[in-house]
Amino acid sequence: MADYAKIAEGVLRGVGGEENITSVVHCATRLRFVLKDESKADGAALKATPGVITTAQAGGQYQVVIGNDVPEVYAEIGKMTSLGGGGGEDDAPKGNLFNRFIKMISSVFTPIIWALAATGLLKAFLSAAQTFGWIDPESSTFAVLYALSDGFIYFMPVALAITSARYFKASEYTSFAIAAALVYPSIVGLVGAEGLTFFGIPFTMVSYVSAVIPVILIVWLQSHAEKFLYAKLPGAIRRFVTPMIVVLIAVPLVFVVVGPISDLVASAIGNSIGWVFSNVPWLGGAIVGGLWQVFVIFGLHWGLVPVFQVEFVATGQMLLLAPVFAAVLAQAGAVAGVWVRTRNRTLRSLAAPATLSGFLAGITEPAIYGVNLPLKRPFAFGIAGGVVGGAIIAMGNVFSTAFVIPSGLALPALFGNGSMVMLAIGLAAAILIPFLLVVLVGFKDPEDADVAAVTPANDVAVLSPLDGTVIPLGEVADAAFAEGSLGQGVAIRPRSGAVYAPFDGTVVAAFPTGHAFGLRHADGTEVLIHIGLDTVKLNGEHFTTRVTSGQNVRAGDLLVEFDGEAIELAGYDLTTPVIVTNPDLYPAVVATASGPVAHGEPLFTAVSVETAASRA
């Protein structure tokens, strides 16, 4: 996979840096810069940048041709500069609050999810080795393995601070400084201590190890504070005074305000559940089994830990802990269902280790944040399984005799304590209910962005998407298309104002300007239809789009209508390149049509790499 950030860095250097850029937008294949001084752009360096195909200058724009990856490179430029395109908070969907929250959580976890899944799986294997006596937990080898498998989850707030800063467009290293203070060893040592004050203000220290919501919340506040301070402080001091003020305010704010509020809410939840459990055990088990993972997301589960301890001191057992096994294994069952059902290879490769670490070690962060919560339904099905399983386990008076991390490998802590039949039924219900619901009811499976790279390629017949006259690609008055830099194909000079799907497939890109469409055939062929040259500058005028990105189409379905006469009167060339944009799978094109052609007639055949190799 291309390193989009590295490409973006090279492009920014090549065009003279952010200070030389007035604006930047992108179309289907290229970044379009308006530069303050085009003489500062280094064309040779840009063309030598891996990921850049070529450059062009036209219509007052300095164009850097990227190809299919242009949206990703544009997004990276937005993250690195104040030019926009970064896909952060301002670009978040304006739907209901819950959907926006899920989108935000998914965005900040996406960059770290693979490391989280990998270390979670390592911890699961280490737990198994310890359970079966394959490793001495007192050995230095175990200490090293435990640190490398648990360290990332322990210091997860620091990683989340960085990804949250990117999302909210705050200073990453200031966010790092804030999060580092929250998990600083001497601060962690104050958890549970009494009589704590900050300049005379009393506060309660809670644990921020592995915390999620407090870190995201404080980084969000940081982003607004930085904007305010940058606008008010003199330029000579703002760069070092702003982070100093932000850290000085943000860290104590968490300790003095966020921590005590979290502690009060968590204590209230813990005491309430403890009361319910004492009076109506099955209901208490249902609440713990269903909502434990929700409490974990908000850091409120700590309110139940003292209740566990009080119960253990008083009775030598922990009834409250048993339903947590149902909550944990239910989310593992849900992600296992995703692993079985999804056709998205990226999602399946993430669901596999998340399933194993969830079942074996009770490490559910990769499952929840990487799979279940973003997909919504699996997370809800996991809650349902936890409710049923937790209620059944509580009805069986199952308890633990040790404070353990609920997981498959920790189940021996429950054996022989209460009804083992009810335990077996409860755990089976907790796992099977979400698993079957996910497999049978399903969820919205995300499109596999890499499908073309993993699907066996066959030769694909591409039909003409419009009426007109076919000309060789080399006659197009745009070097990037004419030289075949963006892909092989042909061009059509239209004689009517409608564009149709050239095969059965999926619209993978429908630009809001209506001037370009990317489509993917079921066999993996990716085709770009670019209506006219530089027509992105019309900003959608004279185009009426009839499809949206992600829509499935049949050959001959109408994609867009356009007013060709008006476009030409505005001074634009209507020549329409039709090219194959994944030459790694389809390295050659055999033209079938020349001269006049009608939409729906054969245009060319995209030759697969297998066919090309057999002919060589």
PyMOL commands that set and color helices and strands:
alter all, ss='L'
color gray80, all
select helices_A, chain A and resi 4-14+18-20+38-40+43-48+70-80+89-91+97-131+140-154+156-168+172-182+185-188+213-232+238-279+281-297+301-303+305-315+322-341+345-361+365-375+377-395+411-413+420-441+451-454+473-475+479-482+535-538+564-569+609-615
alter helices_A, ss='H'
color red, helices_A
select strands_A, chain A and resi 21-26+30-35+54-58+61-65+197-198+201-202+460-463+468-472+488-494+498-500+505-510+516-521+526-530+543-545+552-553+558-562+576-580+588-591+595-597+602-607
alter strands_A, ss='S'
color yellow, strands_A
deselect
rebuild
show_as cartoon
